[in-house]
Amino acid sequence: MEFTKDLFELVPDNEKDKEGVARPSMTYLQDAWRRLKQNRLALMGLIVIILMTLLAIFAPMFSPYDYSTQNFSIANQGPSMHHFFGTDKFGRDIFTRVAYGARISLTVAFVASALNVIIGIIYGGISGYFGGWVDMVMMRIVDILNSIPMLIYVILISVALGSRDIKGIIIAMTISMWTTMARIVRGQILTLKEQEFVLAAKTLGVKPFSIIFRHLIPNSMGSIIVTLTLAIPEAIFTESFLSFVGVGISAPKASWGTLASEAVEMMRTHPSQLIIPSLAICITVFAFNMLGDGLRDALDPKMRK
């Protein structure tokens, strides 16, 4: 048979594009970052968090004032070029104390949340993978810990340590908050352990703990990262609340909760002393919540467009 031009038909130009690649190939994390950048609120939250962290690290270093030095001759002054946020009833610079408070509040939040993640991943991973009576016993321990209010932990630890400091708050928050992460990880492991790649690993003789930490936990990182991002603002608010009611960081150390507690009695005459640390708490918590929502959408494959 002889092939002639009459036997063929040219493909229209609009049909040629159908076989093209719709978008460039990228990894899971690259695609998540691309989607996160498209979420303006989440990106704004990330910028605020970075700025707050830089304020906590560097601002106290360059401030000409000490956070605890008292000078009654300049007490209760309003905002000025010398004191950006004014001074408190003891003549201490409020801007310096807010920056130093950011250092304490963010340190407590980051360290407590990091410990919560480590303990929750290990505990929840073991409970979810082995299941059965192991899961039942481990989850009943979680239920018992959840039934005890955090305030009890704080008071008992403060008595044991003999002081109210960062160490006691971190220990109390770690004991009471890691259970949420453990439940999240357990739920993810219960779902993933029935997948084919886990069966293949078992067939190849991979040990249980290797399956948990090399296969199951990495596949749960999306939920873990989102939970961590939402746990940090909870830790900030909890530390501020404990300091506000008088069982958290004690004076003269200046966490945001301590600053708000000290400013309550000056609320009628100098409301800015209460508004400024309260705004710092609200803005930071809001930023972490926005970032957490953005990460949830960015890390969810179902939200991919």
C-alpha positions as MATLAB code, in Angstrom:
seq = 'MEFTKDLFELVPDNEKDKEGVARPSMTYLQDAWRRLKQNRLALMGLIVIILMTLLAIFAPMFSPYDYSTQNFSIANQGPSMHHFFGTDKFGRDIFTRVAYGARISLTVAFVASALNVIIGIIYGGISGYFGGWVDMVMMRIVDILNSIPMLIYVILISVALGSRDIKGIIIAMTISMWTTMARIVRGQILTLKEQEFVLAAKTLGVKPFSIIFRHLIPNSMGSIIVTLTLAIPEAIFTESFLSFVGVGISAPKASWGTLASEAVEMMRTHPSQLIIPSLAICITVFAFNMLGDGLRDALDPKMRK';
ca = [
       0.000    0.000    0.000;
       1.302    3.388   -0.949;
       1.028    6.167    1.603;
      -0.046    9.486    0.126;
      -0.814   12.874    1.675;
      -4.523   12.296    1.123;
      -4.514    9.593    3.786;
      -3.393   11.993    6.532;
      -5.033   14.943    8.232;
      -3.151   17.777    9.900;
      -3.799   18.218   13.599;
      -5.243   21.671   14.477;
      -3.042   23.949   16.574;
      -5.431   23.885   19.545;
      -5.196   20.090   19.673;
      -1.408   20.149   19.890;
      -1.478   21.814   23.326;
      -3.519   19.019   24.912;
      -0.502   16.759   25.130;
       1.641   19.421   26.764;
       2.634   19.429   30.423;
       0.126   21.498   32.387;
       2.739   22.675   34.911;
       6.343   21.948   35.795;
       7.093   18.948   37.976;
       7.791   19.709   41.635;
       8.148   17.848   44.921;
       5.482   17.669   47.613;
       7.180   20.331   49.753;
       7.752   22.623   46.777;
       4.085   22.377   45.859;
       3.066   23.013   49.487;
       5.266   26.133   49.613;
       3.770   27.331   46.312;
       0.263   27.028   47.700;
       1.242   28.593   51.016;
       2.610   31.654   49.208;
      -0.737   32.074   47.474;
      -2.479   32.348   50.868;
      -1.954   35.996   51.814;
      -3.203   35.659   55.391;
      -0.894   32.712   56.059;
       2.047   34.555   54.513;
       1.245   37.634   56.598;
       1.127   35.445   59.705;
       4.544   34.007   58.858;
       5.994   37.504   58.453;
       4.547   38.627   61.807;
       6.003   35.556   63.529;
       9.434   36.235   62.036;
       9.266   39.891   63.137;
       8.192   38.935   66.670;
      11.026   36.424   66.894;
      13.569   39.000   65.716;
      12.141   41.489   68.238;
      12.548   38.960   71.029;
      16.134   38.128   70.060;
      17.638   41.498   69.165;
      15.532   44.320   70.651;
      16.646   43.843   74.284;
      20.288   43.830   73.124;
      20.057   47.294   71.550;
      17.724   48.917   74.062;
      19.473   51.489   76.315;
      17.178   50.511   79.200;
      17.166   47.477   81.450;
      13.883   45.615   81.793;
      14.027   45.567   85.616;
      15.711   48.878   86.566;
      13.275   51.198   88.362;
      13.247   54.993   88.029;
      10.287   56.569   89.833;
      11.104   60.047   88.469;
       9.776   58.984   85.030;
       6.940   56.722   86.200;
       3.745   56.444   84.117;
       4.965   58.523   81.193;
       3.222   58.280   77.843;
       4.835   57.223   74.564;
       7.714   59.466   73.478;
      10.919   59.434   71.430;
      12.849   58.193   74.463;
      10.260   55.593   75.496;
       8.325   54.302   72.480;
       5.555   52.701   74.566;
       5.977   54.899   77.637;
       6.929   53.782   81.147;
       5.116   51.799   83.838;
       4.391   52.710   87.455;
       7.991   51.906   88.429;
       9.513   53.984   85.623;
      10.587   50.962   83.569;
      10.597   51.206   79.783;
       7.540   49.318   78.478;
       9.016   48.684   75.010;
      12.030   46.933   76.549;
       9.797   44.882   78.826;
       7.498   43.902   75.947;
      10.522   42.805   73.865;
      11.934   40.892   76.822;
       8.468   39.435   77.448;
       8.394   38.218   73.848;
      11.635   36.382   74.526;
      10.179   34.602   77.567;
       6.723   33.902   76.109;
       8.045   32.612   72.765;
      10.748   30.540   74.466;
       8.171   28.844   76.679;
       5.862   28.272   73.705;
       8.536   26.917   71.329;
      10.266   24.663   73.873;
       7.028   23.282   75.328;
       5.596   22.668   71.851;
       8.806   20.955   70.677;
       8.740   18.634   73.694;
       5.046   17.973   73.088;
       5.808   16.951   69.495;
       8.645   14.606   70.463;
       6.719   12.880   73.252;
       3.446   12.814   71.303;
       5.056   11.313   68.172;
       6.800    8.544   70.100;
       3.833    7.733   72.327;
       1.140    8.013   69.662;
       3.227    6.100   67.108;
       3.764    3.146   69.427;
       0.137    3.122   70.585;
      -1.322    3.280   67.091;
       1.007    0.737   65.484;
       0.828   -2.056   68.058;
      -2.883   -1.569   68.862;
      -4.713   -4.121   70.987;
      -4.119   -4.101   74.728;
      -1.036   -1.880   74.276;
      -3.167    0.825   72.670;
      -5.894    0.436   75.297;
      -3.508    0.819   78.252;
      -1.626    3.747   76.705;
      -4.820    5.616   75.836;
      -6.221    5.136   79.350;
      -3.061    6.787   80.692;
      -3.736    9.692   78.324;
      -7.313    9.939   79.617;
      -6.073   10.074   83.217;
      -3.598   12.855   82.425;
      -6.289   14.810   80.568;
      -8.573   14.659   83.609;
      -6.113   16.677   85.741;
      -6.260   20.482   85.218;
      -3.031   22.192   84.176;
      -3.271   24.542   87.158;
      -2.695   21.567   89.456;
       0.481   20.646   87.562;
       1.772   24.224   87.752;
       1.155   24.532   91.499;
       2.694   21.135   92.315;
       5.763   21.741   90.147;
       6.222   25.260   91.568;
       6.163   23.817   95.076;
       8.597   21.062   94.105;
      11.036   23.497   92.463;
      10.590   26.135   95.147;
      10.047   28.948   92.612;
       7.916   30.051   89.667;
      10.177   30.173   86.634;
      10.378   29.158   83.001;
      11.459   25.609   83.806;
       8.365   24.898   85.916;
       5.970   26.346   83.319;
       7.572   24.320   80.513;
       7.392   21.087   82.520;
       3.748   21.687   83.468;
       2.710   22.546   79.923;
       4.589   19.559   78.516;
       2.904   17.139   80.923;
      -0.573   18.428   80.154;
      -0.354   19.214   76.418;
       1.509   16.325   74.758;
      -1.612   14.145   74.900;
      -3.242   16.081   72.041;
      -0.308   15.385   69.739;
      -0.306   11.734   70.807;
      -3.960   11.355   69.830;
      -3.394   13.010   66.441;
      -0.413   10.769   65.653;
      -2.231    7.654   66.874;
      -5.168    8.371   64.570;
      -2.848    8.844   61.586;
      -0.937    5.641   62.358;
      -4.126    3.605   62.710;
      -5.081    4.665   59.185;
      -1.671    4.332   57.550;
      -0.648    0.973   59.024;
      -3.236   -0.770   56.835;
      -1.649    0.568   53.643;
       0.238   -1.628   51.168;
       3.657   -0.068   51.790;
       3.480   -1.122   55.464;
       2.600   -4.699   54.437;
       5.527   -4.672   52.027;
       7.880   -3.490   54.783;
       6.664   -6.247   57.105;
       7.125   -8.814   54.356;
      10.731   -7.664   53.890;
      11.368   -8.146   57.607;
      11.616   -4.501   58.642;
      11.426   -4.117   62.422;
       8.331   -2.452   63.955;
      10.128    0.660   65.234;
      11.771    1.164   61.854;
       8.359    1.000   60.211;
       6.992    3.538   62.698;
       9.771    6.118   62.466;
      10.966    5.603   58.876;
       7.656    5.021   57.091;
       4.586    5.912   59.157;
       5.729    9.088   60.947;
       7.083   10.771   57.762;
       3.736   10.123   56.078;
       1.976   11.808   59.006;
       4.117   14.963   58.985;
       1.389   17.084   57.392;
      -0.961   16.628   60.350;
       1.928   16.875   62.825;
       3.165   20.206   61.434;
      -0.329   21.697   61.422;
      -0.973   20.515   64.999;
       2.369   21.955   66.093;
       1.601   25.307   64.482;
      -1.734   25.473   66.291;
      -0.224   24.258   69.594;
       2.249   27.160   69.794;
      -0.429   29.896   70.133;
      -2.211   27.742   72.693;
       1.027   27.569   74.666;
       1.508   31.355   74.417;
      -2.010   32.007   75.644;
      -1.708   29.431   78.439;
       1.567   30.888   79.702;
       0.098   34.394   79.586;
      -2.995   33.266   81.480;
      -0.971   31.500   84.179;
       1.278   34.545   84.605;
      -1.748   36.849   84.655;
      -3.423   34.963   87.518;
      -0.149   34.842   89.454;
       0.997   31.233   89.117;
       3.263   31.654   86.082;
       6.420   33.682   85.584;
       7.041   35.802   88.689;
       8.270   39.408   88.826;
      10.621   41.045   88.029;
      10.760   38.763   84.967;
       8.475   40.135   82.283;
       6.411   37.744   80.214;
       3.447   39.210   78.357;
       1.063   37.773   80.938;
       3.062   39.324   83.776;
       2.998   42.738   82.066;
      -0.772   42.537   81.614;
      -1.241   41.496   85.243;
       0.851   44.399   86.530;
      -1.030   46.882   84.324;
      -4.536   45.935   85.472;
      -4.541   48.345   88.414;
      -3.476   51.173   86.055;
      -6.166   50.393   83.500;
      -8.355   53.414   84.326;
      -5.593   56.030   84.354;
      -3.057   54.552   81.906;
      -4.869   52.006   79.696;
      -1.968   51.779   77.216;
       0.053   49.812   79.770;
      -2.525   47.009   79.529;
      -3.389   47.391   75.854;
       0.204   47.046   74.568;
       1.059   43.580   76.041;
      -2.495   42.405   75.306;
      -2.075   43.397   71.658;
       1.264   41.576   71.523;
      -0.455   38.396   72.721;
      -3.415   38.785   70.351;
      -1.322   39.592   67.280;
       1.071   36.691   67.855;
      -1.711   34.166   68.539;
      -3.623   35.399   65.471;
      -0.493   35.098   63.305;
       0.118   31.490   64.382;
      -3.534   30.601   63.804;
      -3.446   32.081   60.296;
      -0.214   30.239   59.527;
      -1.683   27.009   60.882;
      -4.768   27.324   58.676;
      -2.561   28.067   55.679;
      -0.340   25.064   56.352;
      -3.371   22.831   56.720;
      -4.570   23.819   53.254;
      -1.088   23.732   51.704;
      -0.178   20.293   53.067;
      -3.510   18.687   52.185;
      -3.217   16.941   48.777;
      -6.995   17.206   48.351;
      -6.669   21.004   48.212;
      -4.243   20.847   45.289;
      -5.307   22.776   42.210;
];
